[in-house]
């Protein structure tokens, strides 16, 4: 290396080393329970940015000094599993077989009862076999389902209000074409969030379905606006007291979700059983956590992510204030094969996009 090349290559290499270290921390932060190290749990949220920086270094070295591209290349290979989880590529357009079961999950942000409501019209068009909703108003849906013609295709419905039955309560419900044989509700201590466990009879097969809404960040509009300002003007906003308060809220929410994920995972383990024949389990809902998070990692140790196996790209499911994250997930036991999982960006009435996937049983 010539002396004038060293003047710019070595300083950039040091920055590259730092960027690779940060990226590896982001990638493996998912394995650390957030209640033990809350600040580390935030690293997973920066994974897409860190990935972009490391990839940019790789391209730069390939163009200007190929001998130094090995660092970024090795880092990407070490983290290839996390990269694929966050940004899968399943380019073969394999349509779901006829008769495949369609699961739809959607945080509807307290959908109203008006028959012209775009969200309700979307649900009618979806033709999903099982619809899991979060932040759904029980009072509104019960009023609506008495008159909606398409709801006759979903004779099995459960509504739940975990906040004591008040009108302001909004949470999860399941609308199904298949019989719901049993229902168990679980509320997290010290939180308004919860999950439900359903046993369904799907064409003679028993399926356990979990509909989840894990701990929300509980960000105010000011918090969300501040986040957007940080993204647009980081130098002016990062050192402020408002940023510190925002980070505190994120840490606390991550710590709560870590405990909630452990609770959910225990019930999933019970549903899967220990016998030689695998039981069928599906988990869906608003995790409020990305694919690079302890909550997602804890559950995918037991189940497979439908988007990772059959979707494409980042699949961002939150659509407000430049918060580009996939926090809505559909997971299933290994005996189910997912097809064409998709975050549907065609409707923007809620602050979430719906996510759906088709499933068929794998051949033994």
Secondary structure, 3 states (H helix, E strand, C coil): CCHHHHHHHHHHHHHHHHHHHHHHHHHHHHHCCCCCCHHHHHHHHHHHHHHHHHHHHHHHHHHHCHHHCHHHHHHHHHCHHHHHHHCECCCCCCCCCCCCEEEEEEECCCCCCCCCCHHHHHHHHHCCCEEEEEEECHHHHHHHHCCCCHHHHCCEEEECCCCCCCCCCCEEEEEECCEEEEEEEEECCCCCCEEEEEEEEECCEEEEEEEEECCCCCCCHHHHHHHHHHHHCHHHHCCCHHHHHHHHHHHHHHHHHHHHHHHHHHHHHHHHCCCCCCCEEEEEEECCCCCCCHHHHHHHCCCEEHHHHHCCECCCCECCCCCCCCCEEEEECCCEEEEEEEEECCCCCCCECEEEEEEEECCC
